[in-house]
């Protein structure tokens, strides 16, 4: 048996071509979280009714207070107030 051109190991496995490493994701920062919160407030503010399908909207409402904890307390509280105001307006419009 000739080993010429053979690139497997002793049990017959051939090496797989290496894949490029996935791009490294940077960890979220408070600025990233704040940007998402402001976008949600703007989406709600621009809406005449709930702007997302019910399950997605429910998830966003539940996540908002958790996101607020990433910010300094005053900023988080202010964004929570703005968001809650828009949610109440949308609920009344429904």
PDB file of N, CA, C and O in Angstrom, chain B, residues numbered from 101:
ATOM      1  N   UNK B 101       0.850  -1.178   0.000  1.00  0.00           N
ATOM      2  CA  UNK B 101       0.000   0.000   0.000  1.00  0.00           C
ATOM      3  C   UNK B 101       0.889   1.232   0.000  1.00  0.00           C
ATOM      4  O   UNK B 101       1.826   1.329   0.793  1.00  0.00           O
ATOM      5  N   UNK B 102       0.601   2.157  -0.875  1.00  0.00           N
ATOM      6  CA  UNK B 102       1.406   3.354  -1.008  1.00  0.00           C
ATOM      7  C   UNK B 102       0.803   4.482  -0.193  1.00  0.00           C
ATOM      8  O   UNK B 102      -0.417   4.645  -0.174  1.00  0.00           O
ATOM      9  N   UNK B 103       1.635   5.262   0.479  1.00  0.00           N
ATOM     10  CA  UNK B 103       1.172   6.414   1.253  1.00  0.00           C
ATOM     11  C   UNK B 103       1.187   7.678   0.411  1.00  0.00           C
ATOM     12  O   UNK B 103       0.852   8.759   0.897  1.00  0.00           O
ATOM     13  N   UNK B 104       1.576   7.543  -0.854  1.00  0.00           N
ATOM     14  CA  UNK B 104       1.680   8.706  -1.709  1.00  0.00           C
ATOM     15  C   UNK B 104       0.303   9.345  -1.924  1.00  0.00           C
ATOM     16  O   UNK B 104      -0.628   8.672  -2.365  1.00  0.00           O
ATOM     17  N   UNK B 105       0.173  10.625  -1.617  1.00  0.00           N
ATOM     18  CA  UNK B 105      -1.075  11.352  -1.815  1.00  0.00           C
ATOM     19  C   UNK B 105      -2.101  11.120  -0.720  1.00  0.00           C
ATOM     20  O   UNK B 105      -3.190  11.691  -0.777  1.00  0.00           O
ATOM     21  N   UNK B 106      -1.787  10.298   0.277  1.00  0.00           N
ATOM     22  CA  UNK B 106      -2.728  10.006   1.359  1.00  0.00           C
ATOM     23  C   UNK B 106      -2.565  11.038   2.458  1.00  0.00           C
ATOM     24  O   UNK B 106      -1.450  11.300   2.909  1.00  0.00           O
ATOM     25  N   UNK B 107      -3.685  11.631   2.895  1.00  0.00           N
ATOM     26  CA  UNK B 107      -3.579  12.653   3.932  1.00  0.00           C
ATOM     27  C   UNK B 107      -4.412  12.322   5.157  1.00  0.00           C
ATOM     28  O   UNK B 107      -4.618  13.192   6.004  1.00  0.00           O
ATOM     29  N   UNK B 108      -4.902  11.077   5.280  1.00  0.00           N
ATOM     30  CA  UNK B 108      -5.706  10.697   6.433  1.00  0.00           C
ATOM     31  C   UNK B 108      -4.849  10.256   7.593  1.00  0.00           C
ATOM     32  O   UNK B 108      -3.626  10.168   7.477  1.00  0.00           O
ATOM     33  N   UNK B 109      -5.507   9.971   8.739  1.00  0.00           N
ATOM     34  CA  UNK B 109      -4.769   9.452   9.884  1.00  0.00           C
ATOM     35  C   UNK B 109      -4.792   7.926   9.840  1.00  0.00           C
ATOM     36  O   UNK B 109      -5.232   7.344   8.849  1.00  0.00           O
ATOM     37  N   UNK B 110      -4.332   7.289  10.881  1.00  0.00           N
ATOM     38  CA  UNK B 110      -4.206   5.828  10.886  1.00  0.00           C
ATOM     39  C   UNK B 110      -5.543   5.104  10.814  1.00  0.00           C
ATOM     40  O   UNK B 110      -5.583   3.957  10.369  1.00  0.00           O
ATOM     41  N   UNK B 111      -6.628   5.723  11.230  1.00  0.00           N
ATOM     42  CA  UNK B 111      -7.929   5.049  11.188  1.00  0.00           C
ATOM     43  C   UNK B 111      -8.760   5.503   9.993  1.00  0.00           C
ATOM     44  O   UNK B 111      -9.943   5.171   9.906  1.00  0.00           O
ATOM     45  N   UNK B 112      -8.175   6.240   9.089  1.00  0.00           N
ATOM     46  CA  UNK B 112      -8.853   6.580   7.851  1.00  0.00           C
ATOM     47  C   UNK B 112      -9.582   7.911   7.832  1.00  0.00           C
ATOM     48  O   UNK B 112     -10.260   8.223   6.853  1.00  0.00           O
ATOM     49  N   UNK B 113      -9.460   8.698   8.883  1.00  0.00           N
ATOM     50  CA  UNK B 113     -10.103  10.010   8.877  1.00  0.00           C
ATOM     51  C   UNK B 113      -9.264  10.978   8.063  1.00  0.00           C
ATOM     52  O   UNK B 113      -8.043  11.035   8.207  1.00  0.00           O
ATOM     53  N   UNK B 114      -9.915  11.718   7.231  1.00  0.00           N
ATOM     54  CA  UNK B 114      -9.190  12.745   6.484  1.00  0.00           C
ATOM     55  C   UNK B 114      -9.440  14.082   7.162  1.00  0.00           C
ATOM     56  O   UNK B 114     -10.553  14.356   7.611  1.00  0.00           O
ATOM     57  N   UNK B 115      -8.426  14.900   7.236  1.00  0.00           N
ATOM     58  CA  UNK B 115      -8.609  16.202   7.897  1.00  0.00           C
ATOM     59  C   UNK B 115      -9.589  17.063   7.119  1.00  0.00           C
ATOM     60  O   UNK B 115      -9.603  17.067   5.888  1.00  0.00           O
ATOM     61  N   UNK B 116     -10.404  17.789   7.864  1.00  0.00           N
ATOM     62  CA  UNK B 116     -11.358  18.713   7.256  1.00  0.00           C
ATOM     63  C   UNK B 116     -10.670  20.055   7.039  1.00  0.00           C
ATOM     64  O   UNK B 116      -9.815  20.462   7.826  1.00  0.00           O
ATOM     65  N   UNK B 117     -11.052  20.736   5.967  1.00  0.00           N
ATOM     66  CA  UNK B 117     -10.452  22.061   5.770  1.00  0.00           C
ATOM     67  C   UNK B 117     -10.845  22.964   6.938  1.00  0.00           C
ATOM     68  O   UNK B 117     -11.969  22.902   7.437  1.00  0.00           O
ATOM     69  N   UNK B 118      -9.927  23.782   7.354  1.00  0.00           N
ATOM     70  CA  UNK B 118     -10.231  24.661   8.490  1.00  0.00           C
ATOM     71  C   UNK B 118     -11.201  25.750   8.048  1.00  0.00           C
ATOM     72  O   UNK B 118     -11.111  26.285   6.943  1.00  0.00           O
ATOM     73  N   UNK B 119     -12.112  26.053   8.932  1.00  0.00           N
ATOM     74  CA  UNK B 119     -13.087  27.123   8.671  1.00  0.00           C
ATOM     75  C   UNK B 119     -12.565  28.406   9.282  1.00  0.00           C
ATOM     76  O   UNK B 119     -11.883  28.388  10.306  1.00  0.00           O
ATOM     77  N   UNK B 120     -12.889  29.510   8.651  1.00  0.00           N
ATOM     78  CA  UNK B 120     -12.476  30.776   9.273  1.00  0.00           C
ATOM     79  C   UNK B 120     -13.222  30.953  10.598  1.00  0.00           C
ATOM     80  O   UNK B 120     -14.383  30.565  10.729  1.00  0.00           O
ATOM     81  N   UNK B 121     -12.556  31.527  11.545  1.00  0.00           N
ATOM     82  CA  UNK B 121     -13.188  31.773  12.845  1.00  0.00           C
ATOM     83  C   UNK B 121     -14.318  32.778  12.658  1.00  0.00           C
ATOM     84  O   UNK B 121     -14.197  33.712  11.866  1.00  0.00           O
ATOM     85  N   UNK B 122     -15.423  32.590  13.389  1.00  0.00           N
ATOM     86  CA  UNK B 122     -16.504  33.568  13.272  1.00  0.00           C
ATOM     87  C   UNK B 122     -16.021  34.924  13.779  1.00  0.00           C
ATOM     88  O   UNK B 122     -15.146  34.995  14.642  1.00  0.00           O
ATOM     89  N   UNK B 123     -16.594  35.999  13.238  1.00  0.00           N
ATOM     90  CA  UNK B 123     -16.154  37.312  13.693  1.00  0.00           C
ATOM     91  C   UNK B 123     -16.427  37.457  15.190  1.00  0.00           C
ATOM     92  O   UNK B 123     -17.465  37.023  15.690  1.00  0.00           O
ATOM     93  N   UNK B 124     -15.509  38.054  15.872  1.00  0.00           N
ATOM     94  CA  UNK B 124     -15.647  38.227  17.317  1.00  0.00           C
ATOM     95  C   UNK B 124     -16.626  39.353  17.592  1.00  0.00           C
ATOM     96  O   UNK B 124     -16.488  40.464  17.080  1.00  0.00           O
ATOM     97  N   UNK B 125     -17.615  39.041  18.410  1.00  0.00           N
ATOM     98  CA  UNK B 125     -18.602  40.051  18.766  1.00  0.00           C
ATOM     99  C   UNK B 125     -18.132  40.786  20.011  1.00  0.00           C
ATOM    100  O   UNK B 125     -17.690  40.181  20.988  1.00  0.00           O
ATOM    101  N   UNK B 126     -18.236  42.063  19.949  1.00  0.00           N
ATOM    102  CA  UNK B 126     -17.891  42.872  21.110  1.00  0.00           C
ATOM    103  C   UNK B 126     -19.022  42.778  22.122  1.00  0.00           C
ATOM    104  O   UNK B 126     -20.184  42.678  21.729  1.00  0.00           O
ATOM    105  N   UNK B 127     -18.716  42.808  23.400  1.00  0.00           N
ATOM    106  CA  UNK B 127     -19.780  42.760  24.406  1.00  0.00           C
ATOM    107  C   UNK B 127     -20.635  44.024  24.331  1.00  0.00           C
ATOM    108  O   UNK B 127     -20.167  45.093  23.939  1.00  0.00           O
ATOM    109  N   UNK B 128     -21.887  43.871  24.714  1.00  0.00           N
ATOM    110  CA  UNK B 128     -22.789  45.023  24.737  1.00  0.00           C
ATOM    111  C   UNK B 128     -22.303  46.045  25.748  1.00  0.00           C
ATOM    112  O   UNK B 128     -21.750  45.710  26.796  1.00  0.00           O
ATOM    113  N   UNK B 129     -22.523  47.270  25.406  1.00  0.00           N
ATOM    114  CA  UNK B 129     -22.202  48.354  26.332  1.00  0.00           C
ATOM    115  C   UNK B 129     -23.503  49.037  26.731  1.00  0.00           C
ATOM    116  O   UNK B 129     -24.548  48.804  26.125  1.00  0.00           O
ATOM    117  N   UNK B 130     -23.430  49.872  27.741  1.00  0.00           N
ATOM    118  CA  UNK B 130     -24.598  50.646  28.160  1.00  0.00           C
ATOM    119  C   UNK B 130     -25.095  51.519  27.002  1.00  0.00           C
ATOM    120  O   UNK B 130     -26.300  51.719  26.850  1.00  0.00           O
ATOM    121  N   UNK B 131     -24.179  52.034  26.196  1.00  0.00           N
ATOM    122  CA  UNK B 131     -24.572  52.862  25.049  1.00  0.00           C
ATOM    123  C   UNK B 131     -25.369  52.041  24.029  1.00  0.00           C
ATOM    124  O   UNK B 131     -26.328  52.543  23.442  1.00  0.00           O
ATOM    125  N   UNK B 132     -24.973  50.784  23.818  1.00  0.00           N
ATOM    126  CA  UNK B 132     -25.714  49.911  22.905  1.00  0.00           C
ATOM    127  C   UNK B 132     -27.133  49.681  23.419  1.00  0.00           C
ATOM    128  O   UNK B 132     -28.106  49.777  22.671  1.00  0.00           O
ATOM    129  N   UNK B 133     -27.226  49.376  24.704  1.00  0.00           N
ATOM    130  CA  UNK B 133     -28.527  49.100  25.306  1.00  0.00           C
ATOM    131  C   UNK B 133     -29.394  50.352  25.264  1.00  0.00           C
ATOM    132  O   UNK B 133     -30.584  50.270  24.961  1.00  0.00           O
ATOM    133  N   UNK B 134     -28.815  51.503  25.564  1.00  0.00           N
ATOM    134  CA  UNK B 134     -29.570  52.759  25.530  1.00  0.00           C
ATOM    135  C   UNK B 134     -30.103  53.025  24.124  1.00  0.00           C
ATOM    136  O   UNK B 134     -31.245  53.454  23.959  1.00  0.00           O
ATOM    137  N   UNK B 135     -29.270  52.766  23.111  1.00  0.00           N
ATOM    138  CA  UNK B 135     -29.695  52.977  21.714  1.00  0.00           C
ATOM    139  C   UNK B 135     -30.919  52.118  21.385  1.00  0.00           C
ATOM    140  O   UNK B 135     -31.859  52.594  20.748  1.00  0.00           O
ATOM    141  N   UNK B 136     -30.907  50.859  21.816  1.00  0.00           N
ATOM    142  CA  UNK B 136     -32.051  49.968  21.580  1.00  0.00           C
ATOM    143  C   UNK B 136     -33.289  50.496  22.299  1.00  0.00           C
ATOM    144  O   UNK B 136     -34.386  50.491  21.740  1.00  0.00           O
ATOM    145  N   UNK B 137     -33.113  50.949  23.530  1.00  0.00           N
ATOM    146  CA  UNK B 137     -34.248  51.473  24.296  1.00  0.00           C
ATOM    147  C   UNK B 137     -34.854  52.701  23.624  1.00  0.00           C
ATOM    148  O   UNK B 137     -36.075  52.821  23.518  1.00  0.00           O
ATOM    149  N   UNK B 138     -34.001  53.603  23.175  1.00  0.00           N
ATOM    150  CA  UNK B 138     -34.491  54.815  22.500  1.00  0.00           C
ATOM    151  C   UNK B 138     -35.222  54.435  21.211  1.00  0.00           C
ATOM    152  O   UNK B 138     -36.253  55.028  20.892  1.00  0.00           O
ATOM    153  N   UNK B 139     -34.703  53.458  20.468  1.00  0.00           N
ATOM    154  CA  UNK B 139     -35.370  53.014  19.243  1.00  0.00           C
ATOM    155  C   UNK B 139     -36.753  52.439  19.556  1.00  0.00           C
ATOM    156  O   UNK B 139     -37.706  52.684  18.817  1.00  0.00           O
ATOM    157  N   UNK B 140     -36.868  51.680  20.641  1.00  0.00           N
ATOM    158  CA  UNK B 140     -38.176  51.141  21.030  1.00  0.00           C
ATOM    159  C   UNK B 140     -39.141  52.254  21.397  1.00  0.00           C
ATOM    160  O   UNK B 140     -40.312  52.210  21.019  1.00  0.00           O
ATOM    161  N   UNK B 141     -38.666  53.248  22.126  1.00  0.00           N
ATOM    162  CA  UNK B 141     -39.521  54.387  22.489  1.00  0.00           C
ATOM    163  C   UNK B 141     -39.975  55.111  21.228  1.00  0.00           C
ATOM    164  O   UNK B 141     -41.149  55.461  21.102  1.00  0.00           O
ATOM    165  N   UNK B 142     -39.057  55.338  20.298  1.00  0.00           N
ATOM    166  CA  UNK B 142     -39.414  56.027  19.051  1.00  0.00           C
ATOM    167  C   UNK B 142     -40.414  55.219  18.236  1.00  0.00           C
ATOM    168  O   UNK B 142     -41.336  55.788  17.652  1.00  0.00           O
ATOM    169  N   UNK B 143     -40.245  53.899  18.188  1.00  0.00           N
ATOM    170  CA  UNK B 143     -41.188  53.043  17.471  1.00  0.00           C
ATOM    171  C   UNK B 143     -42.575  53.159  18.091  1.00  0.00           C
ATOM    172  O   UNK B 143     -43.572  53.297  17.383  1.00  0.00           O
ATOM    173  N   UNK B 144     -42.627  53.102  19.412  1.00  0.00           N
ATOM    174  CA  UNK B 144     -43.912  53.228  20.109  1.00  0.00           C
ATOM    175  C   UNK B 144     -44.508  54.619  19.901  1.00  0.00           C
ATOM    176  O   UNK B 144     -45.712  54.752  19.684  1.00  0.00           O
ATOM    177  N   UNK B 145     -43.680  55.641  19.966  1.00  0.00           N
ATOM    178  CA  UNK B 145     -44.148  57.020  19.806  1.00  0.00           C
ATOM    179  C   UNK B 145     -44.736  57.253  18.410  1.00  0.00           C
ATOM    180  O   UNK B 145     -45.702  58.002  18.262  1.00  0.00           O
ATOM    181  N   UNK B 146     -44.161  56.620  17.396  1.00  0.00           N
ATOM    182  CA  UNK B 146     -44.623  56.794  16.021  1.00  0.00           C
ATOM    183  C   UNK B 146     -45.859  55.958  15.695  1.00  0.00           C
ATOM    184  O   UNK B 146     -46.483  56.149  14.652  1.00  0.00           O
ATOM    185  N   UNK B 147     -46.209  55.039  16.582  1.00  0.00           N
ATOM    186  CA  UNK B 147     -47.308  54.109  16.309  1.00  0.00           C
ATOM    187  C   UNK B 147     -48.652  54.680  16.754  1.00  0.00           C
ATOM    188  O   UNK B 147     -48.748  55.475  17.689  1.00  0.00           O
ATOM    189  N   UNK B 148     -49.684  54.234  16.039  1.00  0.00           N
ATOM    190  CA  UNK B 148     -51.046  54.564  16.439  1.00  0.00           C
ATOM    191  C   UNK B 148     -51.671  53.402  17.196  1.00  0.00           C
ATOM    192  O   UNK B 148     -52.659  53.569  17.912  1.00  0.00           O
ATOM    193  N   UNK B 149     -51.088  52.232  17.029  1.00  0.00           N
ATOM    194  CA  UNK B 149     -51.492  51.040  17.772  1.00  0.00           C
ATOM    195  C   UNK B 149     -50.214  50.259  18.054  1.00  0.00           C
ATOM    196  O   UNK B 149     -49.131  50.653  17.622  1.00  0.00           O
ATOM    197  N   UNK B 150     -50.343  49.157  18.775  1.00  0.00           N
ATOM    198  CA  UNK B 150     -49.135  48.400  19.102  1.00  0.00           C
ATOM    199  C   UNK B 150     -48.377  48.075  17.815  1.00  0.00           C
ATOM    200  O   UNK B 150     -48.928  47.419  16.930  1.00  0.00           O
ATOM    201  N   UNK B 151     -47.121  48.522  17.694  1.00  0.00           N
ATOM    202  CA  UNK B 151     -46.383  48.405  16.439  1.00  0.00           C
ATOM    203  C   UNK B 151     -45.829  47.022  16.131  1.00  0.00           C
ATOM    204  O   UNK B 151     -45.391  46.776  15.007  1.00  0.00           O
ATOM    205  N   UNK B 152     -45.836  46.118  17.097  1.00  0.00           N
ATOM    206  CA  UNK B 152     -45.288  44.784  16.882  1.00  0.00           C
ATOM    207  C   UNK B 152     -46.373  43.752  17.106  1.00  0.00           C
ATOM    208  O   UNK B 152     -47.378  44.030  17.761  1.00  0.00           O
ATOM    209  N   UNK B 153     -46.171  42.548  16.558  1.00  0.00           N
ATOM    210  CA  UNK B 153     -47.136  41.493  16.839  1.00  0.00           C
ATOM    211  C   UNK B 153     -47.135  41.232  18.346  1.00  0.00           C
ATOM    212  O   UNK B 153     -46.140  41.494  19.022  1.00  0.00           O
ATOM    213  N   UNK B 154     -48.220  40.729  18.857  1.00  0.00           N
ATOM    214  CA  UNK B 154     -48.421  40.617  20.307  1.00  0.00           C
ATOM    215  C   UNK B 154     -47.281  39.898  21.046  1.00  0.00           C
ATOM    216  O   UNK B 154     -46.778  40.451  22.023  1.00  0.00           O
ATOM    217  N   UNK B 155     -46.848  38.701  20.636  1.00  0.00           N
ATOM    218  CA  UNK B 155     -45.770  38.047  21.389  1.00  0.00           C
ATOM    219  C   UNK B 155     -44.469  38.862  21.391  1.00  0.00           C
ATOM    220  O   UNK B 155     -43.800  38.961  22.419  1.00  0.00           O
ATOM    221  N   UNK B 156     -44.121  39.432  20.263  1.00  0.00           N
ATOM    222  CA  UNK B 156     -42.889  40.231  20.190  1.00  0.00           C
ATOM    223  C   UNK B 156     -43.002  41.479  21.061  1.00  0.00           C
ATOM    224  O   UNK B 156     -42.055  41.840  21.760  1.00  0.00           O
ATOM    225  N   UNK B 157     -44.144  42.127  21.019  1.00  0.00           N
ATOM    226  CA  UNK B 157     -44.358  43.336  21.815  1.00  0.00           C
ATOM    227  C   UNK B 157     -44.326  43.002  23.306  1.00  0.00           C
ATOM    228  O   UNK B 157     -43.753  43.748  24.100  1.00  0.00           O
ATOM    229  N   UNK B 158     -44.934  41.895  23.677  1.00  0.00           N
ATOM    230  CA  UNK B 158     -44.926  41.461  25.074  1.00  0.00           C
ATOM    231  C   UNK B 158     -43.493  41.245  25.552  1.00  0.00           C
ATOM    232  O   UNK B 158     -43.147  41.618  26.673  1.00  0.00           O
ATOM    233  N   UNK B 159     -42.669  40.649  24.712  1.00  0.00           N
ATOM    234  CA  UNK B 159     -41.267  40.410  25.057  1.00  0.00           C
ATOM    235  C   UNK B 159     -40.526  41.734  25.248  1.00  0.00           C
ATOM    236  O   UNK B 159     -39.754  41.880  26.195  1.00  0.00           O
ATOM    237  N   UNK B 160     -40.754  42.686  24.364  1.00  0.00           N
ATOM    238  CA  UNK B 160     -40.078  43.982  24.466  1.00  0.00           C
ATOM    239  C   UNK B 160     -40.477  44.698  25.745  1.00  0.00           C
ATOM    240  O   UNK B 160     -39.638  45.295  26.420  1.00  0.00           O
ATOM    241  N   UNK B 161     -41.768  44.637  26.078  1.00  0.00           N
ATOM    242  CA  UNK B 161     -42.245  45.280  27.301  1.00  0.00           C
ATOM    243  C   UNK B 161     -41.581  44.639  28.519  1.00  0.00           C
ATOM    244  O   UNK B 161     -41.183  45.337  29.451  1.00  0.00           O
ATOM    245  N   UNK B 162     -41.465  43.327  28.508  1.00  0.00           N
ATOM    246  CA  UNK B 162     -40.845  42.616  29.639  1.00  0.00           C
ATOM    247  C   UNK B 162     -39.349  42.916  29.742  1.00  0.00           C
ATOM    248  O   UNK B 162     -38.811  42.990  30.847  1.00  0.00           O
ATOM    249  N   UNK B 163     -38.679  43.086  28.617  1.00  0.00           N
ATOM    250  CA  UNK B 163     -37.231  43.302  28.613  1.00  0.00           C
ATOM    251  C   UNK B 163     -36.824  44.735  28.958  1.00  0.00           C
ATOM    252  O   UNK B 163     -35.704  44.973  29.409  1.00  0.00           O
ATOM    253  N   UNK B 164     -37.719  45.674  28.748  1.00  0.00           N
ATOM    254  CA  UNK B 164     -37.349  47.080  28.919  1.00  0.00           C
ATOM    255  C   UNK B 164     -36.808  47.383  30.317  1.00  0.00           C
ATOM    256  O   UNK B 164     -35.765  48.027  30.423  1.00  0.00           O
ATOM    257  N   UNK B 165     -37.470  46.947  31.399  1.00  0.00           N
ATOM    258  CA  UNK B 165     -36.923  47.235  32.734  1.00  0.00           C
ATOM    259  C   UNK B 165     -35.552  46.582  32.972  1.00  0.00           C
ATOM    260  O   UNK B 165     -34.721  47.129  33.696  1.00  0.00           O
ATOM    261  N   UNK B 166     -35.323  45.428  32.368  1.00  0.00           N
ATOM    262  CA  UNK B 166     -34.021  44.770  32.511  1.00  0.00           C
ATOM    263  C   UNK B 166     -32.951  45.591  31.799  1.00  0.00           C
ATOM    264  O   UNK B 166     -31.844  45.767  32.308  1.00  0.00           O
ATOM    265  N   UNK B 167     -33.298  46.090  30.615  1.00  0.00           N
ATOM    266  CA  UNK B 167     -32.344  46.924  29.880  1.00  0.00           C
ATOM    267  C   UNK B 167     -32.040  48.202  30.653  1.00  0.00           C
ATOM    268  O   UNK B 167     -30.906  48.682  30.638  1.00  0.00           O
ATOM    269  N   UNK B 168     -33.053  48.758  31.334  1.00  0.00           N
ATOM    270  CA  UNK B 168     -32.857  50.001  32.081  1.00  0.00           C
ATOM    271  C   UNK B 168     -31.811  49.838  33.180  1.00  0.00           C
ATOM    272  O   UNK B 168     -31.156  50.809  33.557  1.00  0.00           O
ATOM    273  N   UNK B 169     -31.652  48.639  33.688  1.00  0.00           N
ATOM    274  CA  UNK B 169     -30.667  48.392  34.750  1.00  0.00           C
ATOM    275  C   UNK B 169     -29.233  48.505  34.254  1.00  0.00           C
ATOM    276  O   UNK B 169     -28.309  48.597  35.062  1.00  0.00           O
ATOM    277  N   UNK B 170     -29.030  48.498  32.933  1.00  0.00           N
ATOM    278  CA  UNK B 170     -27.695  48.665  32.365  1.00  0.00           C
ATOM    279  C   UNK B 170     -27.239  50.126  32.429  1.00  0.00           C
ATOM    280  O   UNK B 170     -26.050  50.421  32.309  1.00  0.00           O
ATOM    281  N   UNK B 171     -28.188  51.024  32.617  1.00  0.00           N
ATOM    282  CA  UNK B 171     -27.892  52.452  32.566  1.00  0.00           C
ATOM    283  C   UNK B 171     -27.747  53.017  33.968  1.00  0.00           C
ATOM    284  O   UNK B 171     -28.082  52.366  34.957  1.00  0.00           O
ATOM    285  N   UNK B 172     -27.237  54.253  34.034  1.00  0.00           N
ATOM    286  CA  UNK B 172     -27.209  54.871  35.351  1.00  0.00           C
ATOM    287  C   UNK B 172     -28.661  55.065  35.784  1.00  0.00           C
ATOM    288  O   UNK B 172     -29.537  55.223  34.934  1.00  0.00           O
ATOM    289  N   UNK B 173     -28.930  55.054  37.086  1.00  0.00           N
ATOM    290  CA  UNK B 173     -30.310  55.029  37.573  1.00  0.00           C
ATOM    291  C   UNK B 173     -31.202  56.151  37.038  1.00  0.00           C
ATOM    292  O   UNK B 173     -32.362  55.912  36.703  1.00  0.00           O
ATOM    293  N   UNK B 174     -30.674  57.359  36.956  1.00  0.00           N
ATOM    294  CA  UNK B 174     -31.501  58.476  36.471  1.00  0.00           C
ATOM    295  C   UNK B 174     -31.877  58.305  35.007  1.00  0.00           C
ATOM    296  O   UNK B 174     -33.031  58.517  34.635  1.00  0.00           O
ATOM    297  N   UNK B 175     -30.923  57.927  34.182  1.00  0.00           N
ATOM    298  CA  UNK B 175     -31.186  57.738  32.755  1.00  0.00           C
ATOM    299  C   UNK B 175     -32.155  56.575  32.542  1.00  0.00           C
ATOM    300  O   UNK B 175     -33.098  56.679  31.757  1.00  0.00           O
ATOM    301  N   UNK B 176     -31.919  55.483  33.239  1.00  0.00           N
ATOM    302  CA  UNK B 176     -32.811  54.328  33.136  1.00  0.00           C
ATOM    303  C   UNK B 176     -34.229  54.671  33.547  1.00  0.00           C
ATOM    304  O   UNK B 176     -35.185  54.268  32.883  1.00  0.00           O
ATOM    305  N   UNK B 177     -34.375  55.416  34.642  1.00  0.00           N
ATOM    306  CA  UNK B 177     -35.710  55.811  35.118  1.00  0.00           C
ATOM    307  C   UNK B 177     -36.400  56.723  34.110  1.00  0.00           C
ATOM    308  O   UNK B 177     -37.602  56.591  33.875  1.00  0.00           O
ATOM    309  N   UNK B 178     -35.655  57.639  33.517  1.00  0.00           N
ATOM    310  CA  UNK B 178     -36.247  58.551  32.529  1.00  0.00           C
ATOM    311  C   UNK B 178     -36.741  57.784  31.300  1.00  0.00           C
ATOM    312  O   UNK B 178     -37.844  58.031  30.813  1.00  0.00           O
ATOM    313  N   UNK B 179     -35.929  56.862  30.806  1.00  0.00           N
ATOM    314  CA  UNK B 179     -36.345  56.080  29.647  1.00  0.00           C
ATOM    315  C   UNK B 179     -37.521  55.165  29.998  1.00  0.00           C
ATOM    316  O   UNK B 179     -38.409  54.961  29.171  1.00  0.00           O
ATOM    317  N   UNK B 180     -37.536  54.620  31.199  1.00  0.00           N
ATOM    318  CA  UNK B 180     -38.675  53.804  31.639  1.00  0.00           C
ATOM    319  C   UNK B 180     -39.952  54.639  31.642  1.00  0.00           C
ATOM    320  O   UNK B 180     -40.995  54.181  31.174  1.00  0.00           O
ATOM    321  N   UNK B 181     -39.874  55.850  32.162  1.00  0.00           N
ATOM    322  CA  UNK B 181     -41.043  56.733  32.195  1.00  0.00           C
ATOM    323  C   UNK B 181     -41.552  57.013  30.785  1.00  0.00           C
ATOM    324  O   UNK B 181     -42.755  56.947  30.531  1.00  0.00           O
ATOM    325  N   UNK B 182     -40.644  57.322  29.876  1.00  0.00           N
ATOM    326  CA  UNK B 182     -41.041  57.601  28.489  1.00  0.00           C
ATOM    327  C   UNK B 182     -41.680  56.370  27.854  1.00  0.00           C
ATOM    328  O   UNK B 182     -42.701  56.477  27.175  1.00  0.00           O
ATOM    329  N   UNK B 183     -41.085  55.214  28.072  1.00  0.00           N
ATOM    330  CA  UNK B 183     -41.603  53.982  27.490  1.00  0.00           C
ATOM    331  C   UNK B 183     -42.977  53.649  28.065  1.00  0.00           C
ATOM    332  O   UNK B 183     -43.906  53.343  27.317  1.00  0.00           O
ATOM    333  N   UNK B 184     -43.108  53.708  29.379  1.00  0.00           N
ATOM    334  CA  UNK B 184     -44.386  53.397  30.021  1.00  0.00           C
ATOM    335  C   UNK B 184     -45.484  54.355  29.564  1.00  0.00           C
ATOM    336  O   UNK B 184     -46.633  53.947  29.392  1.00  0.00           O
ATOM    337  N   UNK B 185     -45.136  55.616  29.370  1.00  0.00           N
ATOM    338  CA  UNK B 185     -46.114  56.597  28.875  1.00  0.00           C
ATOM    339  C   UNK B 185     -46.613  56.190  27.497  1.00  0.00           C
ATOM    340  O   UNK B 185     -47.813  56.241  27.229  1.00  0.00           O
ATOM    341  N   UNK B 186     -45.702  55.790  26.627  1.00  0.00           N
ATOM    342  CA  UNK B 186     -46.106  55.377  25.278  1.00  0.00           C
ATOM    343  C   UNK B 186     -46.911  54.082  25.301  1.00  0.00           C
ATOM    344  O   UNK B 186     -47.862  53.938  24.532  1.00  0.00           O
ATOM    345  N   UNK B 187     -46.552  53.148  26.159  1.00  0.00           N
ATOM    346  CA  UNK B 187     -47.300  51.894  26.261  1.00  0.00           C
ATOM    347  C   UNK B 187     -48.727  52.175  26.723  1.00  0.00           C
ATOM    348  O   UNK B 187     -49.680  51.621  26.175  1.00  0.00           O
ATOM    349  N   UNK B 188     -48.873  53.018  27.710  1.00  0.00           N
ATOM    350  CA  UNK B 188     -50.221  53.360  28.202  1.00  0.00           C
ATOM    351  C   UNK B 188     -51.052  54.025  27.096  1.00  0.00           C
ATOM    352  O   UNK B 188     -52.236  53.731  26.930  1.00  0.00           O
ATOM    353  N   UNK B 189     -50.412  54.921  26.348  1.00  0.00           N
ATOM    354  CA  UNK B 189     -51.120  55.586  25.233  1.00  0.00           C
ATOM    355  C   UNK B 189     -51.578  54.570  24.209  1.00  0.00           C
ATOM    356  O   UNK B 189     -52.702  54.650  23.715  1.00  0.00           O
ATOM    357  N   UNK B 190     -50.720  53.612  23.882  1.00  0.00           N
ATOM    358  CA  UNK B 190     -51.069  52.598  22.900  1.00  0.00           C
ATOM    359  C   UNK B 190     -52.170  51.666  23.413  1.00  0.00           C
ATOM    360  O   UNK B 190     -53.042  51.249  22.651  1.00  0.00           O
ATOM    361  N   UNK B 191     -52.125  51.346  24.695  1.00  0.00           N
ATOM    362  CA  UNK B 191     -53.169  50.510  25.274  1.00  0.00           C
ATOM    363  C   UNK B 191     -54.522  51.216  25.236  1.00  0.00           C
ATOM    364  O   UNK B 191     -55.547  50.588  24.969  1.00  0.00           O
ATOM    365  N   UNK B 192     -54.524  52.499  25.500  1.00  0.00           N
ATOM    366  CA  UNK B 192     -55.772  53.264  25.449  1.00  0.00           C
ATOM    367  C   UNK B 192     -56.295  53.387  24.016  1.00  0.00           C
ATOM    368  O   UNK B 192     -57.504  53.468  23.797  1.00  0.00           O
ATOM    369  N   UNK B 193     -55.385  53.401  23.051  1.00  0.00           N
ATOM    370  CA  UNK B 193     -55.790  53.514  21.642  1.00  0.00           C
ATOM    371  C   UNK B 193     -56.356  52.210  21.113  1.00  0.00           C
ATOM    372  O   UNK B 193     -57.064  52.207  20.106  1.00  0.00           O
ATOM    373  N   UNK B 194     -56.056  51.102  21.777  1.00  0.00           N
ATOM    374  CA  UNK B 194     -56.498  49.782  21.290  1.00  0.00           C
ATOM    375  C   UNK B 194     -57.983  49.558  21.476  1.00  0.00           C
ATOM    376  O   UNK B 194     -58.498  48.500  21.115  1.00  0.00           O
TER     377      UNK B 194
END
